[in-house]
């Protein structure tokens, strides 16, 4: 009997496929977190596909999603199994060798649920030990058994009836799961949460809009903090040495009508550095104080080693939706460098502390105010990529201007609380590009132009290849050094997702969601 | 029972008639650029008709206004919000109660002019004609009389959203001109004046450029343009 129990325990231990130690040092054959590693490089060290052979890439298999809305998943791959998410909040485990489904988790979504200001999408899972974690549209965090998809626990993060939703992938740390929240157009009060990985019990919550008595509360007029927004809808990064989480926050609410919220509106449009143990704020940096253009700072914070004025510095870099690229000291939040990477007409530049020097008269108005970038920004939620060997930062860039409108905004629970909107310029006046920036400065090294402002992220690889996609269905490979086109395929559906790379039996593969399909490519 | 009473009272309150003036204000800012300041149409269709193409019910119309039809050039107006959307919907519905301005021309003569001017060489109406330019079977429900007249007199300044002519120089020195059927980052599909399809890889042509404001359609110069307008305006779909 004793032996038998011992055997069972051994089996259970063997099932712990992704211990924390593996997340710290991801093996190149896997893709273990949303952005590929804790530093959010979206970089695969694999070198099999390179600039000399990328032209030979071909389809291995495809998978057809059951989801009705956009397919924005960024797969996680562990030991030959791929975990993807589909609209609205479903999870599928696929066999990487054949593309066949191993299990599905289908979450019923309440009929009265409405997403305010975004689609019924999900961008991916987190894995830790023998569990797969997904945030749901009805604002729950769910832990699934990695082998079967059975629910281990299900914790309510917030009430969906007040416009709270989860669309972003959670982030797994040593013993806890971090999740953000969507609802910036619904007048929610944003937060970042940590849950016990084993039990689903909430360990801490950081409110991104400070309450009475807390520092930063004075940056909100009257009761405006209660509906201040600052949602946290895209996955952040983690520095295990400093034990700091880096997570971006969205716009203050209401988006385009600022009448009720005089002040800087902390910590909206900011990058937060939180102590992962306690959720306490270590530092913050606000990119766009008192935003009126919906320029969320929920882009991916990339943790890299930069050379600033001849000195090696541990920094966090972000290509922000407001069209500026920023480099900050990772321990202190000190501004080190910044420059526009896309057309912008709202600021003359950044001062020595990184604060924008705002041009007056660019606020939304009843008649419309033309500003670059559009409210979708110089870039958006889709990921940039970093190549550590080349020290290049690749960003999908949107070159698009828009007329910003201001209208009335009255808060009612669970309805749109935006106070305006935009009218974009005609399609043929806009374009897109993948731009390679010098990660130290943000200076552009090359660009690959796209017909329209993209919604696809970028992947870089050790083989010196950069992958991305277009709204018109082109999936393509570029030379990481020069931006030269190496290979492309028409996938037949808009690409609004991030590519990933991994290997099976020594064969490097690249996966991308396009239209309602997931496509996996490799060399013959 | 008491609960039901409060519920009903709440519903009655929520359905208080929206302010038409507010709806009009929102319409002028958000919709009038295409649908005309009085809703009589322009680049977009006239809304001064009792039955709209995309709103059999008030709820349907409101949903349509919120999501738009981006492929046809109409942006979604979700930003008008829970107050603005019903107001603008109510205003659009009120436009249907205003009679359309009668057109001065004679549609029977217009029909003869359409044939005489050779319009059918490029346009299809009720299944007849050549499919080079846009089909006109329901043009009367998509464009106001005033807008149709403008298009006929000055076609180059009144091109439909997304319509563009493209000129391509091939590596062997030929020039191909056509209107853009489709385009992505790497390829381009054109149809030439003879209706022939040309598909190019952008990186395999010597040069290509868009020709904004260009069209094969000649301006109509006859003094009887109103007759032609009257006939086109009467084209309201499959008969």
Interface residues (C-beta under 8 A of the other chain):
Chain A: X117 X256 X366 X367 X368 X405 X407 X408 X409 X410 X412 X415 X416 X417 X418 X419 X420 X421 X422 X423 X424 X426 X427 X428 X449 X450 X451 X470 X472 X473 X474 X476 X485 X488 X490
Chain B: X26 X29 X30 X75 X77 X78 X79 X80 X81 X82 X83 X84 X161 X162 X164 X183 X184 X185 X186 X187 X203 X210 X212
